[in-house]
Amino acid sequence: MKHDARSPQVISQIREFIMRPTVAAAIADAFVRVFPASSSRANVLKQTALFCGAALLVWLLSLTYGLDLSAGFF
């Protein structure tokens, strides 16, 4: 079996691919346990989190303004 230098990188990428949804699900489950579905505090928290996420997305997009992200860049 031939081993190349990319093997640890590939394993790391696979591990990250598997762990991200798992961590996201754990965080979501924690929020569900802390805040019941009918709680007004949960709705305020959810709206605040969505607003912060949208603001973060806009900020990240503004960082790439003027940057050449074509295929040749990579």
Steps between C-alpha positions, in 0.01 A plus 500: 500500500645830394493784753526857388547825688133587458364212709495692832341796322229282347430337835478843661254620236283191544503544878401866463224406253356257755548714812344827381142372477546309825614810687222711345241241605638492855478879527145498361398229747644703787298805396184290469548365853571844648220687322160334452338542157229736624736725695509864394864510616576226248342701220699809595819293518428335165435833329815649653706201384357526147576872489856443622547225242375726221729781618795259507422383147484858372827580678673197346368590156626857542847364577508329161392811309750564222678170560550281194329174598513343156623145446848630412536650847500157660 
